[in-house]
Amino acid sequence: MKMGILITVLLFTAGGFIFSNLMTPAPGSSSGNGNPAILFVLLLPFILFYLIVFWRGIFRVLPFKKKWIIAVAGSAYCASAVMYQRWSFVRYVDEMRQGYKEQFGYVDEEYIQDIAVFLSIHVNNQYFNINTFIAFVVLTIVIGVLVPFRGKTEGY
């Protein structure tokens, strides 16, 4: 039963990441009237909490050494995922500049900076993609491994 709920939550989360990614307009095109991905972002803290609690229950029986291996490996993955995503974001902003230049013949740098901000529909694909989905799940695992149950700290 718990595994079924976990799979459902992970599939829902993956679907939210995919949907939010698909909401990104092409560089140089109009964005419409808002960002529907904001609704999904509001659900992420609840999903984060559920997954952390789930992983805590799964990993509480692991020996201390294995928990630290998971924590270090997961942290290394998350750090590299953030660095890659930052590099990808910078590259994508350059693509937006190029798309704007092709469409209008010049680059409005102020406009580019205005649309290249967190929760702008123009950069949804930079925040919601396979890399960020995996990093989100791995982060919940790392936190779930490191945070002990209250009153049950054996092995920590």
C-alpha positions in Angstrom: 0.0 0.0 0.0 2.8 2.5 1.0 4.7 1.6 -2.2 1.7 2.2 -4.3 1.2 5.7 -2.7 4.9 6.4 -3.2 4.7 5.4 -6.9 1.6 7.6 -7.3 3.3 10.6 -5.7 6.4 10.2 -7.8 4.4 9.8 -11.0 2.2 12.8 -10.1 5.4 14.8 -9.4 7.0 13.7 -12.6 3.8 14.7 -14.5 3.9 18.1 -12.8 7.5 18.6 -13.9 6.7 17.5 -17.5 3.6 19.7 -17.6 5.5 22.7 -16.3 8.3 22.1 -18.7 5.9 22.0 -21.6 4.5 25.5 -20.6 7.7 27.2 -21.7 7.2 29.3 -24.8 9.8 29.2 -27.6 12.5 31.9 -27.3 11.3 35.2 -28.9 7.6 34.3 -28.6 4.8 35.6 -26.5 4.1 34.0 -23.1 0.3 34.3 -22.8 -1.4 35.4 -19.6 0.4 33.8 -16.8 2.3 30.8 -15.6 0.3 27.6 -14.7 3.5 26.1 -13.3 3.0 28.3 -10.2 0.1 26.1 -9.1 2.5 23.0 -9.2 5.2 24.9 -7.3 2.7 25.5 -4.5 2.3 21.7 -4.1 6.0 20.9 -4.0 6.5 21.6 -0.3 3.8 19.1 0.6 5.3 16.5 -1.8 8.8 17.2 -0.3 7.5 16.6 3.2 5.7 13.4 2.3 8.8 12.0 0.5 11.1 12.9 3.4 8.8 11.1 5.9 8.6 8.1 3.6 12.3 7.8 3.1 12.9 8.3 6.8 10.8 5.2 7.4 12.6 3.2 4.8 16.1 4.1 5.7 15.8 4.1 9.5 16.9 0.4 9.6 20.1 1.0 7.6 23.4 1.0 9.4 25.0 4.4 10.0 27.8 3.8 7.4 25.3 3.1 4.6 23.3 6.2 5.5 26.4 8.3 5.1 27.2 6.7 1.8 23.7 7.5 0.5 24.0 11.1 2.0 27.4 11.8 0.4 26.5 10.3 -3.0 23.1 12.1 -3.0 24.6 15.4 -2.0 27.3 15.1 -4.7 24.6 14.4 -7.3 22.5 17.3 -6.1 25.5 19.7 -6.2 26.5 18.6 -9.7 22.8 18.9 -10.8 22.7 22.5 -9.6 26.0 23.3 -11.3 24.7 21.8 -14.6 21.4 23.6 -14.3 23.1 26.9 -13.7 25.2 26.3 -16.8 22.1 25.3 -18.8 20.2 28.4 -17.6 23.0 30.8 -18.8 23.1 29.0 -22.1 19.3 29.2 -22.4 19.2 33.0 -21.7 21.7 33.4 -24.6 19.2 31.4 -26.7 16.4 33.8 -25.7 18.6 36.7 -26.7 19.3 35.1 -30.1 15.6 34.4 -30.6 14.7 38.0 -29.7 17.4 39.3 -32.1 16.2 37.1 -34.9 12.6 38.3 -34.4 13.2 42.0 -33.9 16.7 42.7 -35.2 18.1 43.8 -31.9 18.3 42.6 -28.3 16.4 44.3 -25.5 18.6 43.3 -22.6 16.2 44.8 -20.0 13.4 42.6 -21.4 15.6 39.5 -21.4 16.5 40.1 -17.8 12.8 40.7 -16.9 11.7 37.3 -18.4 14.7 35.3 -17.1 13.6 35.3 -13.5 12.3 32.6 -11.2 8.7 31.6 -11.9 8.7 33.3 -15.3 7.0 31.1 -17.8 9.9 31.8 -20.2 12.3 29.7 -18.1 10.0 26.9 -16.9 12.0 24.4 -18.8 15.1 25.4 -16.7 13.3 24.6 -13.4 11.2 21.7 -14.5 13.1 19.0 -16.4 14.4 15.5 -15.9 17.6 16.8 -14.1 15.6 18.9 -11.6 13.1 16.1 -11.1 15.8 13.6 -10.2 17.6 16.2 -8.1 14.3 16.9 -6.2 13.8 13.2 -5.5 17.5 12.6 -4.5 17.3 15.7 -2.2 14.3 14.1 -0.4 16.3 10.9 0.0 19.3 12.7 1.4 17.2 14.6 3.9 15.2 11.5 4.8 18.5 9.6 5.5 20.0 12.4 7.6 17.0 13.4 9.7 16.4 10.9 12.5 13.0 10.1 14.0 12.3 12.0 17.1 13.1 9.8 20.1 14.5 7.0 17.8 18.1 7.9 17.2 19.7 4.4 17.4 22.3 4.1 14.6 22.8 7.9 14.4 
